[in-house]
């Protein structure tokens, strides 16, 4: 059975922006709804909720690190700014498919979607993202890129603590997509330390990640969108690289965090680590 092509959007019927300046726009709402009002997007870079967390994880045992370790610090952060993220696997997969379809409707024909989908566990069974990522038509898998974090944020025990995540580069047409060859070359396994700045979000990724994708998969003044904006890392990277950026988040806390970050960085105010 052939999945019908999502219609191209007209770019109207958008909600009022939570924040807006000459390069960055932030929307507070369900990304599936907001994406229906967007059009002409060249690149999506996003990290959806991992679907591994139970509520705010008060008192949860994360990894095996002691006080002062990375995992201990992560546990404290979840206690402070954690969020509900525990859907049934089938429900989660369908949610991601709906988001991918909404992205396709807002995309140009040569657009790319870069999405972080984590291997996670249910009742000790590993659930790999590959079966899901191959069922996101009309998107086609171009490449899997592995992020070697160098540290672990495992919630389990009696296993080798996982220190990798996977980012999937998807395209609408494998013969037509933007590619810029920069002077610095990254390979399919990328070693980048996790974000160390406390940005008011439990899982911010380092700005080097969206920079790597934005610099290669878009051109100056292209529109870059992050449907799960979080602390606004993609927006900050896109602006620095001369792109227009839109971020969406259903949690108003993160809209405020991202907006404050955009304003601070535009004013040249450095954040404390």
C-alpha positions as CSV (number, residue, x, y, z in Angstrom):
1,X,0.0,0.0,0.0
2,X,1.4,3.4,-1.0
3,X,1.3,6.2,1.6
4,X,-0.3,9.3,0.1
5,X,2.0,12.3,-0.3
6,X,1.2,15.0,2.4
7,X,-0.1,18.2,0.8
8,X,2.2,21.2,0.7
9,X,1.2,23.9,3.2
10,X,0.4,27.4,2.3
11,X,2.1,29.0,5.3
12,X,-1.0,30.6,6.8
13,X,-3.2,29.8,9.9
14,X,-0.3,30.2,12.3
15,X,-0.9,31.0,16.0
16,X,0.5,34.2,17.4
17,X,4.3,33.9,18.0
18,X,5.4,33.5,21.6
19,X,8.6,35.4,20.6
20,X,9.7,36.9,17.3
21,X,12.6,38.9,15.9
22,X,14.2,39.4,12.5
23,X,15.7,35.8,12.4
24,X,14.0,33.7,15.1
25,X,10.3,32.9,15.8
26,X,9.1,30.7,18.7
27,X,5.6,29.2,18.8
28,X,4.0,27.7,22.0
29,X,1.8,24.7,21.0
30,X,1.6,21.2,19.6
31,X,4.1,21.0,16.8
32,X,1.7,18.9,14.7
33,X,-0.7,21.8,14.7
34,X,1.8,24.6,14.2
35,X,3.6,22.7,11.4
36,X,0.4,22.8,9.3
37,X,0.8,26.5,9.1
38,X,4.4,26.5,7.9
39,X,5.8,26.2,4.4
40,X,9.1,26.5,2.6
41,X,11.2,24.7,5.3
42,X,14.6,23.6,4.0
43,X,15.8,21.7,7.1
44,X,14.3,20.3,10.3
45,X,16.7,19.4,13.1
46,X,15.1,18.0,16.2
47,X,15.3,15.7,19.2
48,X,11.9,14.5,20.3
49,X,11.3,13.3,23.9
50,X,13.1,10.0,24.5
51,X,10.1,8.3,25.8
52,X,12.1,6.8,28.7
53,X,11.1,8.9,31.7
54,X,8.3,8.3,34.3
55,X,7.0,11.7,35.3
56,X,9.6,13.9,37.1
57,X,11.7,10.9,38.3
58,X,11.8,12.0,41.9
59,X,14.3,9.8,43.7
60,X,15.1,7.8,40.5
61,X,18.4,6.0,40.4
62,X,20.1,7.1,37.2
63,X,23.2,5.1,36.3
64,X,25.8,4.1,38.8
65,X,27.6,7.4,39.4
66,X,28.1,8.8,42.9
67,X,27.7,12.3,44.1
68,X,29.3,14.8,41.7
69,X,29.2,12.4,38.7
70,X,27.6,13.2,35.4
71,X,24.7,10.7,36.1
72,X,24.2,12.2,39.6
73,X,24.0,15.7,38.2
74,X,21.5,14.5,35.6
75,X,19.3,12.9,38.2
76,X,19.2,16.2,40.1
77,X,18.3,18.1,36.9
78,X,15.4,15.7,36.2
79,X,14.1,16.3,39.7
80,X,14.1,20.0,39.0
81,X,13.0,20.3,35.3
82,X,11.9,16.8,34.3
83,X,8.8,16.2,32.3
84,X,6.3,13.4,31.7
85,X,7.6,11.2,28.9
86,X,6.4,7.6,29.0
87,X,4.0,6.6,26.2
88,X,3.2,3.1,25.1
89,X,5.8,2.2,22.4
90,X,3.1,1.9,19.7
91,X,1.6,5.2,20.7
92,X,5.0,6.9,20.7
93,X,5.8,5.5,17.2
94,X,2.5,6.8,15.9
95,X,3.2,10.2,17.4
96,X,6.6,10.4,15.7
97,X,5.0,9.4,12.4
98,X,2.4,12.2,12.7
99,X,5.2,14.7,13.4
100,X,7.2,13.5,10.4
101,X,4.1,13.8,8.1
102,X,3.5,17.3,9.4
103,X,7.1,18.2,8.6
104,X,6.8,16.8,5.1
105,X,3.8,19.0,4.5
106,X,5.8,22.1,5.4
107,X,9.0,21.1,3.6
108,X,10.5,22.0,0.2
109,X,11.0,19.2,-2.2
110,X,14.7,19.1,-1.5
111,X,14.4,19.4,2.3
112,X,16.1,17.3,5.0
113,X,14.8,16.1,8.3
114,X,17.4,15.3,10.9
115,X,15.9,13.5,13.9
116,X,17.4,12.0,17.1
117,X,15.7,8.7,18.0
118,X,17.2,6.9,21.0
119,X,17.5,3.2,21.6
120,X,15.6,2.5,24.8
121,X,14.3,-0.3,26.8
122,X,10.9,-1.7,28.0
123,X,11.0,-4.6,30.5
124,X,14.7,-5.1,29.7
125,X,13.9,-5.5,26.0
126,X,15.9,-3.1,23.7
127,X,13.7,-1.1,21.3
128,X,15.9,0.1,18.4
129,X,14.7,3.1,16.4
130,X,15.5,1.7,13.0
131,X,12.1,0.0,12.5
132,X,10.4,3.3,13.2
133,X,12.7,5.5,11.1
134,X,12.0,3.4,8.0
135,X,8.3,3.9,8.4
136,X,8.2,7.7,8.1
137,X,7.1,8.2,4.4
138,X,7.5,10.3,2.4
139,X,10.9,10.7,4.1
140,X,13.7,8.4,3.0
141,X,16.7,7.4,5.1
142,X,19.9,8.9,3.8
143,X,22.2,8.1,6.7
144,X,22.5,7.1,10.3
145,X,25.0,9.2,12.4
146,X,26.1,8.0,15.8
147,X,26.8,10.4,18.5
148,X,29.5,9.2,20.9
149,X,28.7,11.2,24.1
150,X,31.6,9.9,26.0
151,X,29.5,9.5,29.1
152,X,26.3,7.6,30.0
153,X,22.9,8.6,31.2
154,X,21.6,5.1,31.7
155,X,18.6,4.5,33.9
156,X,19.4,0.8,34.2
157,X,22.0,-1.3,35.9
158,X,23.7,-4.7,35.2
159,X,24.5,-3.6,31.7
160,X,27.2,-1.7,29.8
161,X,26.1,1.9,30.3
162,X,25.0,3.2,26.9
163,X,27.0,6.3,25.8
164,X,25.7,6.6,22.2
165,X,22.7,8.2,20.5
166,X,21.6,8.0,16.9
167,X,20.6,10.9,14.6
168,X,18.9,10.0,11.3
169,X,19.2,12.1,8.2
170,X,16.1,11.8,6.1
171,X,15.4,13.3,2.7
172,X,12.3,13.7,0.4
173,X,14.3,12.7,-2.7
174,X,17.7,10.9,-2.5
175,X,18.8,12.6,-5.7
176,X,17.8,16.2,-4.7
177,X,18.8,17.7,-1.4
178,X,21.0,20.6,-0.2
179,X,24.6,19.7,0.6
180,X,27.4,22.1,1.5
181,X,30.9,20.7,1.8
182,X,32.6,22.6,4.6
183,X,36.3,22.6,5.2
184,X,36.0,20.6,8.4
185,X,34.9,17.0,7.9
186,X,32.9,14.9,10.3
187,X,32.4,11.2,9.9
188,X,29.4,8.9,10.7
189,X,30.5,8.5,14.3
190,X,30.9,11.9,15.9
191,X,32.5,12.4,19.3
192,X,31.1,15.5,21.0
193,X,30.8,16.0,24.8
194,X,27.3,16.6,26.1
195,X,26.1,20.0,27.0
196,X,27.5,21.2,30.3
197,X,25.7,24.6,30.6
198,X,22.5,24.3,32.7
199,X,19.9,25.7,30.3
200,X,16.8,24.8,32.4
201,X,16.1,21.6,30.3
202,X,16.9,18.0,31.3
203,X,18.4,17.0,28.0
204,X,19.9,19.9,26.0
205,X,22.3,18.8,23.2
206,X,25.5,20.6,22.5
207,X,25.3,23.4,19.9
208,X,28.0,21.6,17.8
209,X,25.3,19.1,16.8
210,X,22.8,21.3,15.1
211,X,25.7,23.4,13.7
212,X,27.1,20.3,11.9
213,X,23.8,19.6,10.2
214,X,22.7,23.2,9.5
215,X,26.1,24.1,7.9
216,X,25.9,21.1,5.6
217,X,22.2,20.7,4.8
218,X,21.1,24.3,4.3
219,X,22.2,27.6,2.8
220,X,22.3,31.2,4.0
221,X,18.8,32.6,4.7
222,X,17.2,29.1,4.5
223,X,14.4,28.3,7.0
224,X,15.4,25.8,9.7
225,X,12.7,24.4,12.1
226,X,12.9,22.5,15.4
227,X,9.5,21.0,16.2
228,X,10.8,20.1,19.7
229,X,12.7,23.2,20.5
230,X,13.5,22.6,24.2
231,X,16.2,25.1,25.3
232,X,16.6,26.6,21.8
233,X,19.9,25.1,20.8
234,X,18.9,24.6,17.1
235,X,17.6,28.2,17.0
236,X,20.9,29.6,18.4
237,X,23.0,27.6,15.9
238,X,20.8,28.5,12.9
239,X,21.0,32.2,13.8
240,X,24.7,32.1,14.2
241,X,25.0,30.5,10.8
242,X,22.9,33.1,9.0
243,X,19.7,31.1,8.7
244,X,16.1,31.9,9.7
245,X,14.8,29.7,12.4
246,X,11.5,28.6,13.9
247,X,11.2,26.7,17.2
248,X,8.1,25.0,18.6
249,X,7.4,23.6,22.1
250,X,4.2,22.6,23.9
251,X,5.8,23.5,27.3
252,X,5.7,27.2,27.9
253,X,8.6,26.9,30.3
254,X,10.9,26.0,27.4
255,X,9.5,28.7,25.2
256,X,10.6,31.2,27.9
257,X,14.0,29.5,28.3
258,X,14.6,29.5,24.5
259,X,13.4,33.1,24.1
260,X,15.6,34.3,26.9
261,X,18.5,32.5,25.4
262,X,17.9,34.0,21.9
263,X,17.8,37.5,23.4
264,X,20.9,37.0,25.5
265,X,22.9,35.6,22.6
266,X,21.8,38.4,20.3
267,X,23.0,40.9,22.9
268,X,26.3,39.0,23.3
269,X,25.6,38.0,26.9
270,X,27.5,34.8,27.8
271,X,25.8,32.1,29.9
272,X,27.5,30.7,33.0
273,X,28.4,27.1,33.0
